[in-house]
Amino acid sequence: MNAPRRSGFTLVELLVVIVIISILILLISPQIGTALLRARETACRNNMSQILKAAAMFAGDRGGLLPSAWSRGSSSTNVDEMCFIGQELLPAGVSLNSDWPKGKNGTLMDYLGGGMTVRRLVRCPGLRPGPLRSGTGSNGYFDYAMFEIFAGAKQSRMPTKARADLGAGWEDVPCPWLVEEEPAEYLNAGYIQPFHKSTDRLGSWHGGRGNIGTSEGAVRSIQPRRKTAGRWLNPRSQDWRANTPSGHETSLYNPAVAGPSGFGWWNRQ
């Protein structure tokens, strides 16, 4: 009589299959991780690009003035001087570190398609949510900020080039209007502020790089030149310089622009 046919796999055969699958997973895991990182960075750049387009449309309707990141006071009704984000992002009990009138929407909300769209566009998909003011992860409301020095700047007077210290001396770079801000340095650690100033640092969570958006609508990636204490650190506001409309160079951290008198400061230089 013929012996009955064996069905299934032996233990050795199963182990061989498991080993082969494990090796394949190890081989493709880095590629998957790299692909996900690139996909998140692409989505972030697309978000920033849409915000920049909205800012350009706002400027087109407001005599060429780009949006601001604070307002002159709670009674102000001047749209030009009001923040580009507002109550559409912040729940009750949470306020911006600026004199933003409570209960008002950001000036870019309608240009971005309403509150639900704004909440999606102002969040970088490459940064995980974190507790408010923890300095870890996103603050949960927005991950992008504009340079305070350009509050109310005319788009036609914005510089196209700047200089930044990326860790190896001053280098020529595109001049940023919109930036990703490092969560551990003020965006989430101490305040919720829509502007980039003082010691605020450009984020570096895209594999060490940080994205910036120019007033011309371009999104660029900035790469620091060296690590500090094992971390990639992109430049702070005080590590950026650009030429004013009259041609003199200034730091993009300039205390003179703080407060109501600073609106449109750039245009007067």
ABEGO torsion letter per residue (X at the ends): XBBBBBBEBBAAAAAAAAAAAAAAAAAAAAAAAAAAAAAAAAAAAAAAAAAAAAAAAAAAAAGGBBBBABBAEAABABAAABBABBAAABBBGBBBBBBBBBGBBBAAAAAAGEAAAAAAAABBAABBBBBBGAGBEBAGABABBBBAAABGBBAAABBABBBBBAGAEBBBBBBBABBBBBAABGAAAABBBABBBEABBBBAABGGBBBBBBAAGBBBBBBBABBBGGBBBBBBAAABBBBBAAGBBBBABBAAABEAAABGAAAAX
